[in-house]
Amino acid sequence: MRYWVLQDSGSDAPYALTVLDDGNLVRRYVPGRGLVHFPDDVDEMLFGEPGGREVDQDEWLDLLRSGKTGVTLPDEVLAKFQGQAPDLPVPDDETVGG
């Protein structure tokens, strides 16, 4: 799994924590659900969108633990933009080798 932080320039907090899973699906962390298939984040992650940067799993998990998980999207927005793949649990230190 590869990890990204999506953050606007000049902001001290991310607007999303995302991953590219082992099946090459883009997923966004959503509190209470885990990693939700969210194909629209691919532009920010992979095509050089300002503020999108790849990080190691430790930095990603540190942001998650500190509560800097990004913007909470309303259910209707999630329903509109999420993909069809089932949600995945959030990795923890044990599942990512920590």
C-alpha positions in Angstrom: 0.0 0.0 0.0 1.2 3.5 -0.8 0.2 6.5 1.3 -0.6 10.2 0.3 -1.5 13.4 2.2 -3.6 15.8 0.2 -3.0 19.3 1.6 -3.4 22.8 0.2 -0.3 25.0 0.0 0.0 27.1 3.1 -2.4 24.9 5.1 -1.2 23.3 8.3 -3.6 20.3 8.0 -4.5 17.9 5.2 -7.8 17.9 3.5 -7.6 14.1 2.9 -5.5 11.1 3.8 -5.5 8.7 0.9 -3.9 5.4 -0.2 -3.3 3.4 -3.3 -4.1 -0.1 -2.2 -2.5 -3.3 -3.3 -5.1 -3.7 -6.1 -4.3 -0.2 -7.4 -7.5 1.3 -6.2 -7.5 4.9 -4.8 -9.0 5.1 -1.3 -9.7 8.0 1.0 -9.8 7.7 4.8 -13.4 8.3 6.0 -13.9 8.4 9.8 -16.2 5.6 10.9 -15.8 3.7 7.7 -12.1 3.2 7.0 -10.6 3.3 3.5 -13.3 4.1 1.0 -12.8 3.6 -2.7 -12.6 7.2 -4.0 -11.4 7.3 -7.6 -11.7 11.1 -7.9 -8.6 11.5 -5.7 -6.3 10.0 -8.3 -5.6 13.4 -9.9 -4.4 14.9 -6.6 -2.3 11.8 -5.8 -0.7 10.9 -9.0 -0.7 13.8 -11.4 1.1 16.5 -9.5 -1.8 18.4 -8.1 -0.4 21.1 -5.7 -0.5 19.8 -2.2 -0.6 16.1 -2.9 2.5 14.3 -1.7 3.4 10.7 -1.0 4.4 9.9 2.5 5.6 6.9 4.4 3.2 4.8 6.4 4.5 6.1 9.7 3.8 9.7 8.8 0.3 8.8 7.5 -0.5 6.9 10.7 0.8 9.7 12.8 -1.6 12.1 11.1 -4.4 9.7 11.5 -3.7 9.2 15.3 -3.4 13.0 15.8 -6.9 13.6 14.3 -5.5 15.4 11.2 -7.6 13.3 8.9 -9.0 15.9 6.6 -12.4 17.2 5.7 -15.4 15.2 6.7 -17.6 14.7 3.6 -21.4 14.6 3.9 -23.0 11.2 3.1 -24.5 12.6 -0.1 -21.1 13.6 -1.4 -19.6 10.3 -0.5 -22.4 8.5 -2.3 -21.8 10.6 -5.4 -18.1 10.1 -5.6 -17.2 6.8 -4.0 -16.4 3.8 -6.1 -17.9 0.4 -6.1 -15.2 -1.5 -4.2 -16.0 -2.4 -0.5 -14.5 -0.4 2.3 -11.2 -1.6 3.8 -10.2 -1.3 7.5 -7.6 1.3 8.3 -4.1 -0.3 8.6 -2.4 -0.2 12.0 1.1 -0.6 13.1 0.8 -4.4 13.1 -0.7 -4.7 9.6 1.9 -2.2 8.1 4.9 -3.7 9.8 5.4 -1.3 12.6 
